[in-house]
């Protein structure tokens, strides 16, 4: 497994937001670990880059952000 990490900027305001993000990302094959920080408005994801890309994750979160009226930053570079 080729594990990588990426940090998304997400306009989360409550535990409901972070819970929704976690549920969305857990459905993607290759997502290993998700850490949401509501105070920093960041979602750090460890993932298998052979199975999923930051763009894949961003696309899924974008649908949620638009329906929830939340901001979502651009697709970040994986570390």
Buried (B, 14 or more C-beta within 10 A) or exposed (E): EEEBBBBBBBEBEEEEBBEBBBEBBEEBEBBBEBEBEBEEBBBBBBBBBEBBBBEBBBEBBEEBBEEBEBEBBEBBEEE
